[in-house]
Amino acid sequence: MRIQAENLGKRFNREWIFRGLRLDLQQSKAYAITGPNGSGKSTLLQIITGMMPLSEGTIAYSENNNIIDPEHLYREISIATPYQELIEEYTLSEHIDFHLKFKSFRKDCSKEQLILNLNLENSKDKEIRFFSSGMKTRLKLGLAFFSDTPLLLLDEPTSNLDSRGIDWYQEEIRKNIADRLVIICSNQRYEYEVCEEVLDISNYKNKQ
């Protein structure tokens, strides 16, 4: 997977959130997007996923030198964010089954192995609405980590995790950077210390 962007800009009303951004993000590398709260980190991530339109510039996706149609980009993406919704009425087991209708797991993972990895084997028949915030975060991350996609996008990945959960995250993120393009939006160094390159999005704010 490779993402190339030129002159990327996003404006809300008359204010430019960022402008003049150039990206060349490549497979088997991890990138961090940092900046103060409200600087546009999550906005940029949503633009990369295609969930939010650009105000100016271009963005292109390719894999093995083959162009990926933006309409089919969702097939290539795994994402975990604090604002991502889970289906609260589903049990954990049902939610994983639903996820597997759209994304397959990596070859070294199964449904049962995922539940064990998340340390949620005693909650497989519990509805998601009864999960703690930390359990929900682990589920989002687990589905993203173990889905067989070339692009992994994370926004504030350890929100609501305790110290044990953070240790789990740091162990799993290291396993994911060998063969994927990883992008992490964060201001917490321990969340993105695996990243080779760091982009401070505030450097591109309010360029006229």
C-alpha distance (Angstrom), angle and dihedral (degrees) to the residues before:
residue distance angle dihedral
M1 . . .
R2 3.80 . .
I3 3.80 129.4 .
Q4 3.80 120.4 -162.4
A5 3.79 123.1 -177.1
E6 3.79 131.3 177.7
N7 3.80 128.3 -164.3
L8 3.79 90.9 -11.2
G9 3.80 114.1 -171.7
K10 3.80 138.8 167.0
R11 3.79 125.6 -166.6
F12 3.79 130.8 -174.7
N13 3.79 109.8 -160.5
R14 3.83 103.2 -43.6
E15 3.79 97.7 -25.2
W16 3.78 121.2 95.8
I17 3.80 109.3 -141.7
F18 3.79 89.3 -168.3
R19 3.78 134.4 -17.2
G20 3.78 140.6 -177.3
L21 3.80 94.0 29.6
R22 3.78 118.8 162.8
L23 3.81 122.2 -167.4
D24 3.78 134.8 -176.7
L25 3.80 106.2 173.6
Q26 3.78 118.8 175.9
Q27 3.78 141.4 -164.1
S28 3.81 119.9 -86.4
K29 3.79 92.4 23.0
A30 3.80 132.6 105.2
Y31 3.80 122.6 -141.8
A32 3.80 130.5 -169.9
I33 3.79 124.9 -149.7
T34 3.80 110.7 -159.0
G35 3.80 136.8 173.3
P36 3.81 141.0 120.9
N37 3.80 120.6 -58.6
G38 3.79 108.8 -76.5
S39 3.81 93.9 21.6
G40 3.80 94.1 118.3
K41 3.81 105.9 -94.8
S42 3.80 94.6 131.3
T43 3.80 90.9 40.6
L44 3.79 90.7 56.0
L45 3.79 91.0 48.2
Q46 3.80 91.0 52.1
I47 3.81 90.2 49.6
I48 3.81 90.2 51.9
T49 3.82 90.2 52.4
G50 3.80 91.4 48.3
M51 3.81 92.8 -117.9
M52 3.81 91.6 117.2
P53 3.82 127.1 41.0
L54 3.79 124.9 -122.6
S55 3.78 122.7 -113.9
E56 3.79 91.1 -151.8
G57 3.78 140.7 -12.0
T58 3.79 133.8 45.2
I59 3.77 135.7 -88.2
A60 3.81 126.7 -166.5
Y61 3.80 133.4 -172.4
S62 3.78 127.7 -156.9
E63 3.78 141.1 166.8
N64 3.80 122.9 -160.9
N65 3.83 87.0 -8.4
N66 3.81 91.2 -57.1
I67 3.80 116.1 124.2
I68 3.81 115.3 -120.6
D69 3.79 116.4 -141.9
P70 3.84 107.4 -124.6
E71 3.81 88.4 -133.0
H72 3.81 88.8 64.2
L73 3.79 96.4 41.2
Y74 3.81 92.6 102.9
R75 3.80 88.5 72.4
E76 3.81 90.2 62.6
I77 3.82 98.4 46.4
S78 3.78 136.1 87.8
I79 3.79 114.7 -178.4
A80 3.81 139.0 179.6
T81 3.80 122.2 -174.4
P82 3.82 137.7 153.7
Y83 3.82 90.4 -114.4
Q84 3.82 93.6 51.0
E85 3.79 112.5 115.0
L86 3.78 125.5 -131.6
I87 3.80 124.1 -159.7
E88 3.78 98.4 -102.5
E89 3.81 95.8 -166.7
Y90 3.81 93.4 57.8
T91 3.76 123.6 88.2
L92 3.79 117.0 -124.8
S93 3.80 90.2 -101.3
E94 3.80 92.3 48.9
H95 3.80 92.5 47.1
I96 3.80 92.1 53.5
D97 3.82 90.7 47.8
F98 3.80 89.3 51.7
H99 3.81 91.3 49.1
L100 3.81 90.8 51.2
K101 3.81 90.2 59.5
F102 3.81 87.4 69.8
K103 3.81 105.9 25.5
S104 3.78 130.6 30.7
F105 3.79 122.3 -142.3
R106 3.78 124.5 -110.5
K107 3.79 112.7 -90.0
D108 3.81 94.0 -102.5
C109 3.82 93.7 56.2
S110 3.79 138.5 72.5
K111 3.79 133.0 178.1
E112 3.79 91.3 -98.3
Q113 3.80 92.8 47.4
L114 3.80 91.3 50.3
I115 3.80 92.2 52.9
L116 3.80 90.2 49.6
N117 3.80 91.6 46.9
L118 3.80 90.0 52.6
N119 3.81 89.7 49.2
L120 3.81 88.2 -126.9
E121 3.81 100.6 119.8
N122 3.82 90.1 121.7
S123 3.82 90.9 54.0
K124 3.80 102.4 48.1
D125 3.81 91.5 112.4
K126 3.80 95.5 40.1
E127 3.81 118.8 106.2
I128 3.80 114.3 -112.0
R129 3.81 91.2 -122.9
F130 3.80 88.2 69.3
F131 3.80 93.6 52.9
S132 3.79 120.6 107.5
S133 3.80 117.7 -116.3
G134 3.79 89.4 -104.0
M135 3.80 92.8 52.8
K136 3.81 90.0 50.8
T137 3.80 91.2 50.9
R138 3.80 91.4 50.6
L139 3.81 90.3 50.2
K140 3.81 92.4 51.3
L141 3.79 91.4 48.1
G142 3.80 93.4 44.5
L143 3.80 92.8 52.9
A144 3.81 89.8 48.4
F145 3.81 95.6 45.3
F146 3.79 96.1 48.0
S147 3.81 101.3 38.9
D148 3.79 114.3 105.9
T149 3.80 100.1 -117.5
P150 3.82 131.5 124.8
L151 3.83 95.0 -135.5
L152 3.82 123.4 63.1
L153 3.82 118.3 -174.5
L154 3.80 122.8 -173.5
D155 3.80 130.1 -179.6
E156 3.82 117.6 -166.9
P157 3.81 87.6 -25.4
T158 3.81 100.0 -172.3
S159 3.80 97.3 49.6
N160 3.82 107.8 140.7
L161 3.82 94.0 7.6
D162 3.79 120.9 129.3
S163 3.81 122.7 -139.4
R164 3.81 91.8 -84.0
G165 3.78 90.3 50.9
I166 3.79 91.5 49.3
D167 3.81 90.3 52.4
W168 3.81 88.9 51.3
Y169 3.82 90.7 49.8
Q170 3.80 93.2 50.3
E171 3.80 91.1 50.3
E172 3.81 93.8 48.8
I173 3.81 97.2 43.6
R174 3.80 90.2 57.6
K175 3.80 89.2 56.6
N176 3.81 91.1 53.7
I177 3.78 102.8 55.3
A178 3.80 99.2 69.1
D179 3.81 98.3 77.4
R180 3.81 106.0 10.1
L181 3.77 139.4 72.8
V182 3.81 104.0 -116.9
I183 3.83 126.0 -166.1
I184 3.81 120.0 -176.0
C185 3.82 123.7 -172.2
S186 3.79 108.8 -157.9
N187 3.78 149.0 124.5
Q188 3.79 92.6 -151.9
R189 3.79 112.5 94.5
Y190 3.81 93.1 -153.1
E191 3.82 89.2 59.8
Y192 3.79 95.5 56.0
E193 3.80 105.4 25.1
V194 3.82 88.9 116.6
C195 3.81 90.8 62.9
E196 3.78 119.3 109.0
E197 3.80 95.0 -159.2
V198 3.80 131.3 35.4
L199 3.81 123.7 -158.9
D200 3.82 117.8 -164.7
I201 3.78 102.6 -153.2
S202 3.82 92.1 -163.3
N203 3.81 86.6 74.3
Y204 3.80 87.2 70.9
K205 3.80 98.5 46.0
N206 3.80 123.3 124.6
K207 3.79 96.4 -4.3
Q208 3.78 106.5 165.5
